Amino acid sequence: MKKLLYGVAYYDEYMPYDRLDQDIQMMKDAGINVVRIAESTWSTHEPQNGVFDFTSVDRVLDAMHKAGIEVIVGTPTYAVPTWLVKEHPDVLATTPQGPGKYGARQIMDITNPVYLFHAERIIRKLIGRVSQHPAVIGFQTDNETKHYNTSGPNVQLRFVKHLREQFESLEELNRKFGLDYWSNRINSWEDFPSVVGTINGSLGAAFSQFQRKLVTDFLAWQVALVNEYKREDQFVTQNFDFEWRGHSFGIQRDVDHFAASQAFDVTGVDIYHPTQDDLTGIEISFGGDVARSTKNNNYLVLETEAQAFTHWVPYPGQLRLQAFSHLASGANMVAYWHWHSIHNSFETYWKGLLSHDFEPNPVYEEAQTIGKDFARLSPHLVNLKKKNKTAILVSNEALTSIDWFKFNMNSPLNYNDIVRRLYDELYKLNIGTDIVHPGTESFDDYDLLIVPVLYSAPNALLEKLNRYVENGGHVVYTFRSGFTDEHVQVRTSRQPGVISEACGIHYSLFVEPKNVTLKDNPFEVAAEENQVDTWMELITPTTAEVLAYYDHPHWGKYAAITQNRYGQGTATYIGCVVSPAVIRELFRSVAKQAGVWGADQEASYPIIVKSGTNELERTVRYYFNYSEQAGSVMYPHGDGKELIGEQTVTQGQTLQLEPWSVIIIEEA
């Protein structure tokens, strides 16, 4: 990217009256320099089978180009038109709930040949028409793509074919999946049942992994089509989303973002988050770290909120804080969904930058200040490069296996809850973090590696982690790591299996804690934060040092948290669910041991510090205040310039941060 992009999704098709020229003028006034169009309106562009109408696309492209606003064009394949479903009802995904019913978006079977035929045709017609238009800088394939739990007969047949390629024989599959249990054994490939009703976690997890591969293949197919038309100066991206908890939350269980992103020139994401009193910046940071880590490069925020819901309308200053927070994680684009609040249908009250009256409002007026600063500061802020020394290892396979084998029957906690509990504390300690995955070639670039709930993993990965520690790395594992192999078969060795070697521990009993605390409050947290809940392993150290014992009349002789010196590094093991406060204090200690604790970590939430190197080869540091109260922090680095206010900053100076504000310093 040569400049920062500041944009909106724009839907001329949704407008109650023609106001394209007025919208463009308001965009120009706000510093909007890019719009995203067309990804949601297949039925407008192909109102009947083989009848195409790109009037709205043409007029928007021409008008935007005349105004100097660039355009990203989306392939409109994630919401199928009525005529296609009427002619071919089987394009709708059959899920465990039965055949699909028309109405919502993202209800199609992404493997259906008829759907793929019509999707390819609209892609070729649209992209072939617009690719040479001078306004078009890139393309988005589909939108928030997932597999939508497609699991009909055609998908089952493909899954069986996939398994036949993966396993040498049915006997091998039966053995590795434990299918003799409850007479689930399969004695002929022709007898292979639908997995929709399976009770076997190994088979179910394998099917989920297969479904994720369907997404990877589907997106790569679309990218290949678009690549036939795109110019060398254009890019192809995708708008990935995250597990949704009323906002972006965790790793997406239905897509392997690391595998799927490889086909794209640049990763794109949408990131939605709480705001007002609940604005922390954590979701912005987590989503950004995932996006950046998929290709170890800058990324695009193709969607984020402007006004959105009533409980998300930002306080004054928060829209600016949010925009610069994206940049601080490595984003080169911040775009709102969407420009104007629509007047009908499902997302009527998911408001855009403009309200339903199209008039300027306080959120739009704050966006004007962002647009001006993005344009002015772009040479200093675009293409920020980050070299973090800490990473979290995430795994779609572990996530799926925990869905099958939960922590206990009474707990709502799942894999992403633990990932976020760990990530959030790193964030609050200002420890910059990358996200790695089981396919990451080497962990050697990192001094500290956090490994949450790695329940399902092959021996090779666990042995690689052992070697990482032996060669000087520092690992923090949580409970249930190393427990099963890649087929979700429990290992027959003493737990935690292969990693016992580096962790210096073993256990065979695990229980649901009741009235359990950490003995003598070793991390000196508040009493209510010293509790153990949900899951606890009764750990016996072999060579490990015990950092915390359980306080319980029967389980008190067992370790809760241990640390072991192994080779040149250390392996820390958390054998139970502990509070964020305990995690924070443990991470504070481990970070110092690993050498990832420095001056920036002396500040802590709500003061957040992020840094990187810009294209001028200068260090840029962002200081954020995620608080209703004013804050201050001592600036410990070399003299520089505060970019927004254009003031000189010297080492040792106290920085004053207003509520919900940001300071950006470029070192001289």
KELOZA-940045 format. One record per residue (C-alpha): x, y, z. Coordinates in pm, whole numbers, padded with zeros to 5 digits, always signed. Example, Ala and Ser with C-alpha at 12.3 -4.5 7.8 and 13.67 -1.06 7.14 Angstrom:
BEGIN
+01230-00450+00780
+01367-00106+00714
END
This chain:
BEGIN
+00000+00000+00000
+00122+00347-00083
-00118+00524+00152
-00367+00468+00431
-00716+00385+00312
-01014+00532+00495
-01342+00403+00367
-01698+00281+00382
-01917+00013+00231
-02146+00191-00013
-02478+00057-00142
-02629+00272-00413
-02881-00010-00460
-03024+00048-00111
-03082+00421-00147
-03442+00547-00112
-03363+00818-00368
-03074+00919-00591
-02813+01105-00389
-02484+00975-00529
-02338+01321-00589
-02435+01437-00240
-02284+01126-00082
-01961+01170-00270
-01930+01530-00159
-01986+01429+00204
-01728+01151+00162
-01476+01398+00026
-01545+01628+00319
-01473+01337+00556
-01152+01230+00386
-01302+00904+00262
-01072+00778-00014
-01208+00428-00081
-01547+00256-00100
-01639-00111-00117
-01932-00205-00341
-02136-00486-00499
-02069-00781-00265
-02427-00808-00138
-02649-00752-00442
-02634-01049-00681
-03010-01030-00744
-02978-00666-00854
-02696-00740-01096
-02859-01058-01230
-03235-01010-01181
-03314-01322-01385
-03113-01619-01500
-02863-01490-01755
-02999-01133-01754
-02739-00887-01625
-02772-00527-01514
-02464-00351-01382
-02610-00001-01403
-02555+00073-01035
-02197-00054-01047
-02111+00146-01357
-02250+00472-01228
-02081+00439-00889
-01745+00355-01046
-01763+00650-01284
-01872+00893-01014
-01612+00775-00765
-01334+00795-01021
-01434+01149-01114
-01413+01240-00744
-01078+01066-00689
-01222+00797-00461
-01094+00443-00516
-01313+00132-00521
-01293-00228-00402
-01544-00448-00588
-01684-00756-00416
-01800-01076-00583
-02170-01099-00490
-02184-01469-00413
-02269-01490-00043
-02640-01408-00087
-02815-01606-00360
-03101-01466-00574
-03456-01597-00555
-03466-01718-00915
-03167-01946-00856
-03329-02108-00553
-03661-02147-00735
-03495-02320-01030
-03250-02521-00819
-03361-02558-00455
-03064-02786-00390
-02823-02490-00402
-02930-02427-00042
-02717-02608+00211
-02857-02913+00380
-02745-02892+00742
-02807-03110+01049
-03131-02912+01085
-03247-03026+00742
-03286-02863+00399
-03228-02490+00386
-03503-02230+00359
-03466-01915+00155
-03441-01575+00321
-03111-01506+00492
-02767-01468+00337
-02503-01741+00362
-02743-02031+00326
-02598-02196+00016
-02395-02511-00031
-02055-02384-00144
-01984-02724-00307
-02303-02745-00514
-02215-02761-00888
-02516-02552-00993
-02433-02282-00738
-02070-02285-00851
-02171-02256-01217
-02386-01950-01152
-02135-01802-00907
-01860-01831-01166
-02078-01670-01429
-02165-01364-01219
-01802-01333-01107
-01676-01339-01464
-01943-01099-01588
-01884-00849-01307
-01506-00866-01273
-01457-00879-01649
-01662-00562-01675
-01492-00361-01399
-01134-00485-01378
-00996-00229-01623
-01186+00062-01472
-00932+00312-01335
-01124+00351-01007
-01088-00016-00911
-00788-00091-00688
-00888-00436-00570
-01145-00709-00528
-01306-00889-00237
-01409-01249-00301
-01738-01338-00134
-01790-01209+00221
-01738-01353+00570
-01714-01691+00401
-01774-02005+00605
-01903-02355+00531
-02248-02286+00680
-02247-02642+00815
-02322-02783+00472
-02347-03157+00529
-02588-03300+00273
-02539-03625+00079
-02301-03470-00175
-02078-03336+00103
-02085-03673+00280
-01965-03844-00038
-01680-03598-00071
-01588-03653+00292
-01566-04029+00242
-01344-03973-00061
-01128-03745+00151
-01092-04014+00419
-01006-04280+00160
-00720-04060+00045
-00606-03996+00403
-00613-04352+00540
-00457-04661+00388
-00750-04878+00489
-01079-04884+00672
-00910-05090+00940
-00669-04802+01005
-00956-04553+01024
-01159-04774+01257
-00860-04813+01487
-00753-04448+01496
-01108-04320+01542
-01210-04588+01792
-01515-04688+01591
-01567-05025+01759
-01734-04825+02037
-02115-04862+02034
-02089-05068+01716
-01983-04768+01508
-01730-04981+01320
-01745-04938+00942
-01663-05254+00746
-01718-05125+00393
-01664-04781+00243
-02002-04820+00076
-02162-04850+00423
-02015-04523+00548
-02299-04338+00725
-02364-03966+00731
-02162-03809+01010
-02445-03569+01096
-02559-03798+01375
-02220-03921+01492
-02136-03948+01860
-01771-04008+01782
-01559-03700+01849
-01274-03821+01628
-01502-03858+01330
-01687-03536+01409
-01364-03339+01440
-01235-03484+01114
-01555-03373+00941
-01519-03022+01083
-01162-03008+00955
-01288-03124+00614
-01557-02855+00614
-01292-02591+00683
-01096-02720+00385
-01408-02672+00172
-01390-02302+00260
-01019-02283+00177
-01080-02450-00160
-01385-02237-00240
-01203-01913-00173
-00895-02024-00368
-01126-02107-00659
-01275-01758-00651
-00932-01597-00627
-00816-01792-00932
-01114-01663-01129
-01053-01301-01028
-00682-01333-01098
-00763-01398-01463
-00890-01040-01487
-00705-00830-01231
-00429-00590-01324
-00084-00608-01167
-00162-00301-00959
-00479-00454-00812
-00518-00687-00512
-00758-00962-00408
-00874-00995-00049
-01147-01152+00164
-01345-01020+00457
-01281-01280+00727
-01478-01264+01049
-01435-01411+01397
-01637-01614+01644
-01935-01393+01723
-02047-01322+02082
-02256-01016+02000
-01922-00883+01872
-01597-01022+01730
-01453-01249+01997
-01230-01543+01910
-01087-01782+01656
-01338-01866+01382
-01430-02233+01421
-01564-02265+01064
-01257-02135+00875
-00885-02196+00900
-00781-01835+00848
-00415-01927+00811
-00478-02176+00530
-00752-01976+00358
-00554-01651+00356
-00269-01795+00151
-00455-01749-00178
-00501-01376-00120
-00270-01085-00187
-00367-00924+00143
-00578-01042+00436
-00896-00852+00512
-01115-00876+00822
-01412-00723+00992
-01376-00632+01359
-01674-00531+01572
-01642-00461+01941
-01812-00313+02247
-01779+00061+02292
-01894+00339+02527
-01798+00231+02883
-01703-00117+02756
-01444-00004+02502
-01112-00172+02584
-00942-00206+02246
-00891-00578+02307
-01105-00700+02017
-00938-00450+01782
-00598-00577+01893
-00686-00948+01887
-00851-00935+01546
-00565-00729+01411
-00301-00964+01549
-00475-01262+01388
-00510-01081+01055
-00151-00958+01052
-00019-01301+01148
-00197-01490+00868
+00054-01355+00616
+00300-01180+00848
+00210-00856+00679
-00021-00558+00693
-00393-00613+00654
-00720-00438+00573
-01010-00371+00810
-01286-00396+00552
-01561-00350+00808
-01586-00198+01152
-01855-00003+01330
-01941+00363+01300
-02263+00407+01500
-02398+00051+01475
-02627-00043+01767
-02768+00185+02034
-02516+00049+02286
-02227+00102+02043
-02271+00466+01946
-01925+00595+02040
-01856+00859+02299
-01673+01168+02170
-01315+01071+02093
-01379+00698+02072
-01413+00681+01693
-01065+00835+01665
-00927+00604+01932
-01065+00304+01747
-00934+00410+01405
-00579+00464+01524
-00595+00142+01728
-00640-00050+01404
-00336+00120+01254
-00128+00041+01562
-00180-00332+01502
-00071-00304+01140
-00388-00217+00947
-00351-00014+00628
-00724+00041+00589
-01012+00126+00820
-01358+00110+00663
-01701+00138+00819
-01999-00081+00764
-02150+00122+00631
-02191+00467+00480
-02559+00524+00543
-02809+00362+00776
-03048+00156+00564
-03422+00212+00577
-03554-00145+00551
-03497-00506+00645
-03272-00700+00878
-02999-00446+00954
-03212-00131+00974
-03077-00051+01319
-02715-00142+01247
-02640+00219+01174
-02372+00355+00946
-02162+00668+00949
-02472+00864+00848
-02804+00824+01024
-03129+00760+00838
-03168+01132+00765
-02834+01151+00577
-02744+01467+00769
-02406+01540+00930
-02394+01412+01289
-02132+01403+01567
-01996+01064+01456
-01959+01181+01096
-01797+01503+01215
-01543+01304+01418
-01477+01091+01110
-01385+01410+00927
-01098+01465+01171
-00980+01107+01122
-00983+01139+00745
-00775+01455+00760
-00522+01300+00997
-00498+00979+00793
-00421+01182+00481
-00170+01406+00657
+00007+01131+00850
-00010+00851+00594
+00364+00862+00504
+00446+00808+00873
+00181+00546+00956
+00124+00329+00648
+00283-00018+00630
+00381-00029+00999
+00598-00336+01059
+00596-00520+01390
+00845-00772+01528
+00691-00918+01839
+00886-01161+02056
+00575-01319+02209
+00318-01538+02035
+00005-01738+02115
-00037-02074+01945
-00398-02127+01832
-00544-02437+01674
-00872-02496+01493
-00828-02865+01570
-00798-02799+01942
-01101-02571+01927
-01313-02837+01757
-01199-03112+01991
-01290-02901+02296
-01634-02847+02143
-01668-03225+02151
-01513-03276+02494
-01600-02976+02707
-01435-02880+03034
-01734-03000+03233
-02107-03034+03189
-02185-02728+03400
-01948-02475+03244
-02013-02253+02942
-01638-02199+02895
-01492-02313+02565
-01162-02294+02380
-01194-01929+02281
-01272-01828+02638
-00933-01959+02747
-00752-01811+02447
-00902-01472+02522
-00838-01496+02896
-00468-01537+02818
-00453-01290+02529
-00638-01020+02721
-00380-01022+02999
-00090-00998+02754
-00268-00701+02599
-00322-00530+02934
+00047-00577+03015
+00142-00419+02680
+00318-00735+02563
+00292-00727+02184
+00173-01062+02052
+00165-01252+01725
-00067-01544+01657
+00091-01868+01534
-00065-02201+01438
+00032-02570+01424
+00161-02528+01068
+00400-02249+01162
+00739-02366+01037
+00939-02248+01336
+00876-02081+01670
+01237-01973+01703
+01163-01607+01628
+00983-01586+01963
+01120-01575+02315
+00784-01651+02478
+00515-01882+02345
+00171-01917+02506
-00008-02245+02432
-00372-02257+02546
-00565-02584+02567
-00375-02769+02293
-00602-03068+02345
-00555-03227+02002
-00207-03228+01847
+00023-03471+01667
+00341-03594+01831
+00550-03396+01582
+00408-03064+01702
+00457-03149+02069
+00812-03265+02004
+00879-02940+01817
+00758-02752+02123
+00989-02958+02344
+01284-02872+02120
+01183-02506+02126
+01211-02505+02505
+01531-02708+02502
+01689-02452+02268
+01607-02160+02497
+01242-02079+02440
+00990-02015+02716
+00649-02184+02691
+00339-02140+02902
+00093-02429+02864
-00255-02449+03005
-00446-02753+03127
-00558-03021+02880
-00264-02960+02649
-00109-03264+02481
-00398-03486+02593
-00501-03639+02259
-00339-03700+01923
-00445-03543+01593
-00736-03787+01572
-00864-03687+01918
-00757-04022+02058
-00642-03995+02420
-00278-04083+02462
-00201-04393+02668
+00101-04237+02836
+00086-04042+03161
-00045-03694+03096
+00039-03443+02965
+00192-03691+02725
+00481-03584+02505
+00524-03246+02675
+00575-03411+03015
+00941-03426+02918
+00979-03047+02903
+00723-02968+03173
+00871-03202+03433
+00530-03316+03560
+00272-03589+03529
-00088-03649+03633
-00361-03907+03587
-00648-03752+03786
-00849-03442+03701
-01154-03312+03882
-01411-03036+03887
-01300-02798+04162
-01535-02707+04444
-01427-02455+04705
-01067-02467+04585
-00814-02183+04600
-00441-02152+04542
-00260-02222+04870
-00124-01914+05049
-00233-01688+04761
+00110-01707+04589
+00034-01435+04334
-00097-01192+04597
-00429-01122+04428
-00762-01036+04588
-00925-01326+04770
-01204-01360+04516
-00942-01377+04238
-00751-01662+04401
-01024-01915+04321
-00990-02222+04099
-01290-02316+03890
-01419-02542+03611
-01124-02782+03571
-00821-02886+03773
-00550-03145+03715
-00387-03314+04014
-00026-03263+03915
+00279-03437+04055
+00611-03268+03975
+00908-03477+03870
+01168-03209+03804
+00944-02901+03800
+00930-02629+04063
+00582-02578+04209
+00461-02220+04175
+00120-02290+04331
-00044-02574+04521
-00417-02630+04562
-00570-02536+04895
-00812-02822+04958
-00842-03087+05233
-00795-03374+04986
-00622-03224+04682
-00379-03002+04871
-00074-03219+04804
-00105-03165+04430
+00046-02885+04225
-00170-02636+04036
+00098-02436+03850
+00454-02548+03783
+00767-02431+03605
+01047-02651+03479
+01392-02572+03350
+01450-02784+03041
+01765-02738+02839
+01815-02367+02790
+01449-02270+02837
+01153-02309+03069
+00811-02470+03047
+00539-02330+03271
+00222-02537+03313
-00112-02404+03440
-00312-02709+03544
-00644-02542+03620
-00874-02254+03531
-00752-01950+03723
-00861-01588+03729
-00735-01318+03491
-00556-01160+03788
-00352-01475+03852
-00270-01503+03482
-00159-01140+03478
+00084-01186+03766
+00215-01512+03627
+00271-01352+03286
+00445-01058+03448
+00696-01299+03602
+00739-01520+03296
+00779-01221+03063
+01068-01096+03273
+01230-01439+03268
+01189-01458+02890
+01333-01112+02835
+01021-00963+02679
+00965-00715+02960
+01082-00361+02892
+00998+00003+02940
+00664-00018+02757
+00547-00291+02994
+00585-00056+03291
+00263+00104+03166
-00051-00105+03190
-00418-00095+03099
-00602+00140+03053
-00284+00295+02909
-00199+00081+02607
+00130+00110+02417
+00186-00032+02069
+00481+00017+01840
+00637-00068+01507
+00872+00056+01238
+00741+00277+00959
+00856+00312+00598
+01093+00588+00702
+01264+00324+00920
+01169+00511+01234
+01004+00367+01542
+00644+00479+01589
+00473+00439+01927
+00104+00475+01993
-00015+00562+02344
-00385+00500+02400
-00602+00587+02697
-00895+00346+02711
-01060+00522+03000
-01316+00782+03096
-01047+00933+03320
-00744+01132+03211
-00416+00944+03240
-00044+00997+03216
+00264+00795+03137
+00635+00867+03135
+00789+00852+02787
+01107+00641+02827
+01238+00632+02471
+01447+00853+02245
+01339+01207+02159
+01080+01236+01887
+00780+01415+01748
+00417+01377+01849
+00257+01342+01507
-00100+01455+01570
-00015+01775+01757
+00324+01820+01588
+00500+01875+01920
+00854+01773+02018
+00872+01499+02283
+01181+01430+02491
+01293+01125+02683
+01157+01124+03037
+00871+01360+02954
+00533+01288+03110
+00264+01237+02846
-00083+01358+02939
-00366+01162+02782
-00721+01291+02782
-01006+01039+02821
-01042+00817+02515
-00742+00972+02341
-00429+00875+02150
-00078+01016+02122
+00153+00903+01839
+00527+00956+01870
+00779+00903+01592
+01133+00875+01720
+01385+01105+01557
END
